[in-house]
Amino acid sequence: MKDYHTHHPGPHGGYLCAVTRADWEQISTAEGMIPCFGIHPWHAHETDAAELAFELDDWLTRHAQAGVGETGLDASPRHAGTLEVQRLLLHIHLGAAFRHERMVQLHGVQAWGELLEILRGRARCGTLPRVHLHAWNGSHEMAREFMLLGPVTFSVGLRELSHSKATERYARIPEGRLFPESDDHPENWARTVALLGLIRGGLK
């Protein structure tokens, strides 16, 4: 079972996500990992959008197996002031993922509803890439709405699985749609896999 969202190379392999532009070179050479190139929404305000669009296309062309991300929206009080530029960069990432036929790793904090509407708009236009929602903590009903868009997948870590509503949120997501992640905590990997297995009745 590979790690579906991490910022640290590990022995299980998986998707190694960038946070800033400075990460791209390092993650591109991590053995056994699938690099994902992008700019985390926390750093959107530090980024030149035109430069990102050019460089993202270039790096995805040179790395045929790479994904896109981490990108998304963070509407928490600490980051809500940069939502306008977050949205701009999100569309750049989504466009690159669609053109290069890659999966995009999405971050959503207090913004799942807006992300759903953005993805619905792209689905209507036929420009929706493969989407992976990391640290998923939305309701089962909202997860179902995302899944209606197409092959959307989700990942959860120990924080999400320890929530009092974890069974309600995750037990009914179909097999092949929900995966474990370590995010910034590789030390939690074994506990995450075990707990997800218990909630799902045995993870295959």
Residue pairs with C-beta under 8 A, 6 or more apart in sequence:
1 12
1 179
1 180
1 193
1 203
2 12
2 13
2 14
2 15
2 179
3 10
3 12
3 13
3 14
3 15
3 180
3 181
3 182
3 189
4 14
4 15
4 132
4 134
4 153
4 155
4 179
4 180
4 181
5 14
5 15
5 17
5 70
5 105
5 132
5 134
5 135
5 155
5 157
5 181
5 182
5 183
6 14
6 15
6 16
6 17
6 181
6 182
6 183
6 186
7 16
7 17
7 19
7 183
7 184
8 16
8 182
8 184
8 186
9 16
9 27
9 30
9 31
9 32
9 33
10 33
10 182
10 186
10 189
11 32
12 189
13 32
13 33
13 34
14 33
14 34
14 181
15 33
15 34
15 36
15 67
15 103
15 105
15 132
16 27
16 30
16 33
16 34
16 35
16 36
17 27
17 36
17 38
17 67
17 69
17 70
17 105
17 134
18 24
18 27
18 35
18 36
18 37
18 38
18 39
18 40
18 69
18 70
19 39
19 40
19 42
19 43
19 70
20 39
20 40
20 43
20 46
21 39
21 47
21 52
21 55
24 35
24 37
24 59
27 33
27 35
27 36
27 37
28 35
28 37
28 59
28 63
28 66
34 65
34 66
34 67
35 63
35 66
35 67
36 66
36 67
36 68
36 69
36 70
36 105
37 56
37 59
37 60
37 63
37 66
37 67
37 68
37 69
38 56
38 68
38 69
38 70
38 71
38 93
38 104
38 105
39 47
39 52
39 71
39 89
39 93
40 70
40 71
40 72
40 107
41 71
41 72
41 73
41 74
41 79
41 82
41 86
41 89
41 90
41 107
42 74
42 79
44 82
44 85
44 86
44 88
44 89
45 82
45 85
47 85
47 89
49 85
49 88
49 89
49 92
52 89
52 92
53 92
53 95
53 96
56 68
56 92
56 93
56 96
57 96
57 99
57 100
59 66
60 66
60 68
60 96
60 100
60 102
61 100
66 102
67 97
67 102
67 103
67 104
67 105
68 93
68 94
68 96
68 97
68 100
68 102
68 103
68 104
68 105
68 129
69 93
69 104
69 105
69 106
69 107
69 132
70 105
70 106
70 107
70 134
71 89
71 90
71 93
71 94
71 104
71 105
71 106
71 107
72 86
72 90
72 105
72 106
72 107
72 108
72 111
72 115
73 83
73 86
73 87
73 90
73 107
73 108
73 109
73 111
73 114
73 115
74 80
74 86
74 107
74 108
74 109
74 110
74 111
75 83
75 109
75 110
75 111
75 114
76 109
76 110
79 86
79 109
87 118
90 118
91 118
93 104
94 104
94 118
94 122
94 127
94 128
94 129
95 127
96 102
97 103
97 104
97 129
97 130
98 122
98 127
98 128
98 129
101 129
101 130
102 129
102 130
103 129
103 130
103 131
103 132
104 129
104 130
104 131
104 132
105 132
105 134
106 115
106 131
106 132
106 133
106 134
107 134
107 135
108 115
108 133
108 135
108 138
112 133
112 138
112 142
113 142
115 133
116 142
116 145
116 146
119 128
119 131
119 146
119 149
119 152
120 149
122 128
123 149
123 150
128 149
128 150
130 150
130 151
130 152
131 146
131 149
131 150
131 152
131 153
132 152
132 153
132 154
132 155
133 146
133 152
133 153
133 154
133 155
134 154
134 155
134 181
134 183
135 155
135 156
135 157
135 159
135 160
135 181
135 183
136 143
136 154
136 155
136 156
136 160
136 169
136 178
137 156
137 160
137 163
137 169
138 169
139 169
140 168
140 169
140 172
140 173
143 154
143 169
143 173
146 152
146 154
147 173
147 174
147 177
152 177
153 176
153 177
153 178
153 179
154 173
154 177
154 178
154 179
155 178
155 179
155 180
155 181
156 166
156 170
156 178
156 179
156 180
156 181
156 192
156 196
157 180
157 181
157 182
157 183
157 185
157 188
157 192
158 185
158 188
158 191
158 192
158 195
160 166
160 169
160 170
161 170
161 192
161 195
161 196
161 199
162 195
163 169
166 199
167 199
170 178
170 196
170 199
170 200
171 199
171 200
171 201
175 200
175 204
178 196
178 200
180 189
180 192
180 193
180 196
180 203
181 192
182 188
182 189
182 192
193 203
196 203
197 203
